[in-house]
Amino acid sequence: MSEENWHRIPRKQIPWYPSIDYDKYISCGKCVEYCTLGTNEFEEKDGKKRPVVKNPNSCVVLYSSCDSICPAGAITHPSKTELSEKIKELRKNPNLRLRKNTSE
């Protein structure tokens, strides 16, 4: 996978990244520690550190292990079924065939 494309689809068009439910969040920071790609980072708000999705396109498409890392269940990803439908829709775009990346 290149940094800009995922199977010839521009990564920025793929809605795949974690969401953080701050009502459930318990300040453990495991999601930031776990993600080595820098998707989540700490941010200070009201004098407390909390994770934020800082680099959503760094998240590996269809990978959601950080969901299970969170002991409070505060991390979730979109539905894989809905994402599959979105990817099918994006692949119908005839311009994608012109953007073939030889590094894939």
Beta strands, then each sheet from edge to edge (+ up, - down):
strand 1: 5-6
strand 2: 9-10
strand 3: 19-20
strand 4: 40-45
strand 5: 48-53
strand 6: 75-76
sheet 1: 1+ 2-
sheet 2: 3+ 6-
sheet 3: 4+ 5-
end
